[in-house]
Amino acid sequence: MFDSHFILIGNYALDHQESMNRYLLSLKKALVQQGIRVTVWKPVIFFATGQHSTIHGFGKWLGYLDKWVLFPIIVKLRMLKSVYRKQDTYFHICDHSNSPYLAVLPKSRSGITCHDVLAIRGAFGYEDAHCPASKTGIYLQKWIFRSLVKAKKIACVSQLTLNQLKDLAGARAISSDKKWKVVYNSFNAHFRPMPAPERIAMIKKYGLEDLNYILHVGSALPRKNRKMLMEMVAHLDEWKGKICYAGQPIDPALQILINELVMADRVVSLVKPSHEELTALYSGCAAFIFPSFSEGFGWPVIEAQACGAPVIASNIEPMPEVSGGAAIHVSPYHAKEFASALSAVLHNPQVKDEYIQKGFENCRRFEQEIFINQFLALYDLKND
């Protein structure tokens, strides 16, 4: 038990950063279970009142006023209160894209989670990040980077992310008072193998048959490489199952490919499925396919493993790091390799069962207790 107080700083609501909000809630839950008092601060919606989103257009600039002008002023005013100047009060920014807030927080008692440096690397011209930046984006990402590397405490969600951050930071990463550590994510929701009757009833209403579809979960960003599922299936004439995309809607480029391959009747798209629906999809798929070109962590890999799905994923880090070797890893540039991997899972029950059991074992690395112990160590707090 602790007498400490953590202020968790979250994302601006109109940016709709759902995964970052799930991370915050997961961290909050873990801290509270340790007996630690938690308060959440988020930028208030003032200038962008009436906007549904601040991702594009005029709303983006109104959001910038709320996030980068108004909120730092609010934080400064809050810091005048004695309760926030106590040595047992710590501040943690839950998303590295909010690193400029570090400037108004006490350096010795503040830290930040770095989920990836993909957008930052994209702004610096690294093509392997698969995150090209606009002119405004280049300026913003470089500002985020300059603020981030000043942090004394950084929790990186994978070794790859930590290595890439250090590579970008150079000499700025070398300091005796800096603690930049790997703190693996924990599960941000309960994933488990859903019993067959329950999952079959749930997926049947979407036209899916149990264990006769492959699954992808994620956004429509090009780096997610969703077209790979279509290309790999094109090499498997003998398999007539379906291809399910869960997350964001099918984008125009992917739809064109689907039409060219004459597979529209085999594609199912589930936009923003509920947690129970997602669990059913993971539990009932023949294989989970994750051919991403770049990630900071890759939550769907362990979510699928926790539900008992065999995973076929990109051989680019951090996918092998996160899977713990409990997945079949092949090149995201070669559809035939993905097709061969799927064929092995479909036709060899022993191979399939082996990866499923290894997946369950790997998931233990991301249990909440391990996560919170690593997190507290960043602040030199021990779980007694």
Residue pairs with C-beta under 8 A, 6 or more apart in sequence:
1 34
1 35
1 384
2 34
2 35
2 36
2 381
3 88
4 36
4 37
4 88
4 89
4 90
4 381
5 36
5 37
5 38
5 39
5 83
5 86
5 88
5 89
5 90
6 31
6 36
6 37
6 38
6 39
6 89
6 90
6 91
6 92
7 38
7 39
7 40
7 41
7 84
7 89
7 90
7 91
7 92
8 24
8 27
8 28
8 31
8 38
8 39
8 40
8 41
8 92
8 94
9 40
9 41
9 42
9 91
9 92
9 93
9 94
9 98
9 101
10 20
10 21
10 24
10 40
10 41
10 42
10 94
10 95
11 17
11 20
11 21
11 24
11 42
11 43
11 94
11 95
11 97
11 98
12 42
12 43
12 45
12 54
12 63
12 66
12 67
13 42
13 45
14 45
14 48
14 51
14 52
14 53
14 54
14 59
14 63
15 53
15 54
15 55
15 63
16 53
16 55
17 95
19 188
19 299
20 94
20 95
20 115
22 188
22 189
23 94
23 95
23 113
23 115
23 185
23 188
24 40
24 94
25 188
26 185
26 186
26 187
26 188
26 368
26 371
27 92
27 94
27 113
27 375
28 38
28 40
29 368
30 186
30 368
30 371
30 372
30 375
31 38
31 372
32 38
33 368
33 372
34 372
34 376
34 383
41 75
41 78
43 66
43 67
43 70
43 71
44 66
44 70
44 71
44 74
45 51
45 66
46 65
46 66
46 70
47 62
47 63
47 65
47 66
47 70
48 54
48 59
48 62
48 63
48 65
48 66
51 59
51 62
51 63
52 59
53 59
54 60
54 62
54 63
54 64
54 66
67 98
68 100
71 101
72 100
72 101
72 103
72 104
75 101
75 104
75 105
76 104
78 84
79 85
79 104
79 105
79 106
83 89
85 106
87 109
89 109
90 109
90 110
90 111
90 379
91 105
91 106
91 109
91 110
91 111
92 110
92 111
92 112
92 113
93 99
93 101
93 102
93 105
93 110
93 111
93 112
93 113
94 112
94 113
95 113
95 115
96 112
96 113
96 114
96 115
96 116
96 117
96 144
96 148
96 154
97 119
97 144
98 112
99 112
99 144
99 145
99 147
99 148
99 151
100 143
100 144
100 147
102 110
102 112
102 147
102 148
102 150
102 151
103 147
107 150
107 152
108 152
110 151
110 152
110 153
111 151
111 152
111 153
111 154
111 155
111 378
111 379
112 148
112 151
112 153
112 154
112 155
113 154
113 155
113 156
113 157
113 183
114 148
114 154
114 155
114 156
114 157
114 161
114 162
114 165
114 296
115 157
115 161
115 296
115 297
116 157
116 161
116 295
116 296
116 297
117 129
117 145
117 161
117 164
117 165
117 168
117 296
118 129
118 130
118 131
118 223
118 294
118 295
118 296
119 129
119 131
119 133
119 137
119 141
119 144
120 141
120 142
120 144
120 145
120 148
120 168
121 128
121 129
121 131
121 164
121 168
122 129
122 130
122 131
122 132
122 133
122 137
122 141
123 133
123 137
123 138
123 140
123 141
123 142
123 145
124 142
124 168
128 293
128 294
129 223
129 294
130 222
130 223
130 293
130 294
131 223
131 294
133 141
145 168
148 154
148 165
149 165
149 168
149 169
149 172
149 173
151 178
151 180
152 177
152 178
152 179
153 178
153 179
153 180
153 378
153 379
154 165
154 178
154 179
154 180
154 181
155 181
155 182
155 183
155 374
155 375
155 378
156 162
156 165
156 180
156 181
156 182
156 183
157 182
157 183
157 184
157 185
157 296
157 297
158 182
158 184
158 296
158 297
158 317
158 318
158 321
158 322
159 182
159 318
159 321
160 296
160 317
160 318
160 321
161 182
161 296
161 297
161 318
162 180
162 181
162 182
165 173
165 180
166 173
166 180
173 180
179 378
181 374
181 377
181 378
182 374
183 371
183 374
183 375
183 378
184 297
184 365
184 366
184 370
184 371
184 374
185 297
185 299
185 366
185 371
186 366
186 367
186 368
186 370
186 371
186 372
187 302
187 303
187 306
187 363
187 366
187 367
187 368
188 299
189 275
191 279
191 282
191 303
191 306
191 307
192 279
192 306
192 307
193 283
193 307
193 308
194 202
194 279
194 280
194 283
194 284
194 307
196 210
198 280
199 210
199 279
199 280
199 283
199 284
200 210
200 284
202 276
202 277
202 280
203 209
203 210
203 280
203 281
203 284
206 244
206 268
206 270
207 242
207 268
208 242
208 244
208 268
208 281
208 284
209 241
209 242
210 284
211 284
211 285
211 286
212 241
212 242
212 286
213 241
213 242
213 243
213 244
213 268
213 284
213 285
213 286
214 229
214 233
214 241
214 242
214 243
214 244
214 285
214 286
214 287
214 288
214 289
214 342
215 244
215 246
215 281
215 282
215 285
215 287
215 288
215 289
215 304
215 309
216 224
216 226
216 229
216 243
216 244
216 245
216 246
216 247
216 288
216 289
216 290
217 246
217 247
217 278
217 281
217 282
217 288
217 290
217 300
217 303
217 304
218 224
218 226
218 247
218 248
218 290
218 292
218 300
219 247
219 248
220 226
220 247
220 248
220 249
220 250
220 251
220 254
222 293
223 292
223 293
223 294
224 291
224 292
224 293
225 291
225 292
225 293
225 314
225 332
226 245
226 254
226 291
227 253
227 254
227 257
228 289
228 291
228 332
228 335
228 338
229 243
229 245
229 289
229 291
230 243
230 254
230 257
230 258
230 261
230 263
230 267
231 257
231 335
231 338
232 289
232 335
232 336
232 338
232 339
232 342
233 239
233 243
233 261
233 263
233 266
233 339
234 261
234 263
234 335
235 335
235 336
235 339
236 339
236 342
236 343
239 342
239 343
239 346
240 266
241 266
241 286
242 266
242 267
242 268
243 263
243 266
243 267
243 268
244 267
244 268
244 269
244 270
244 281
244 285
245 254
245 267
245 268
245 269
245 270
246 269
246 270
246 273
246 277
246 278
246 281
247 270
247 271
247 272
248 271
248 272
249 269
249 271
250 258
250 267
250 269
258 264
258 267
270 277
270 281
273 281
278 303
279 307
282 288
282 303
282 304
282 306
282 307
282 308
282 309
283 307
283 308
283 309
285 304
285 309
286 310
286 342
286 345
286 346
287 309
287 310
287 311
287 312
287 342
287 345
287 346
288 300
288 301
288 304
288 309
288 310
288 311
288 312
289 312
289 313
289 338
289 342
290 298
290 300
290 301
290 304
290 311
290 312
290 313
290 314
290 319
291 313
291 314
291 332
291 338
292 298
292 313
292 314
292 316
292 319
292 332
293 314
293 316
293 332
294 316
295 318
295 319
296 318
297 318
297 322
298 313
298 318
298 319
298 322
301 311
301 313
301 319
301 322
301 323
301 327
302 322
302 323
302 362
302 363
302 366
304 311
304 359
305 311
305 323
305 326
305 327
305 356
305 359
305 360
305 362
305 363
306 359
306 360
306 363
308 356
308 359
308 360
309 356
309 359
310 327
310 328
310 345
310 352
310 355
310 356
310 359
311 323
311 326
311 327
311 328
311 355
311 359
312 327
312 328
312 329
312 330
312 338
312 341
312 342
312 345
313 319
313 320
313 323
313 327
313 328
313 329
314 329
314 330
314 331
314 332
315 329
315 330
315 331
315 332
316 332
319 327
319 329
320 327
320 329
323 329
323 359
323 362
324 358
324 361
324 362
324 365
325 358
325 362
326 355
326 358
326 359
326 361
326 362
327 355
327 359
328 341
328 344
328 345
328 355
330 337
330 338
330 340
330 341
331 337
344 351
345 351
345 352
345 355
346 352
372 383
373 383
376 382
376 383
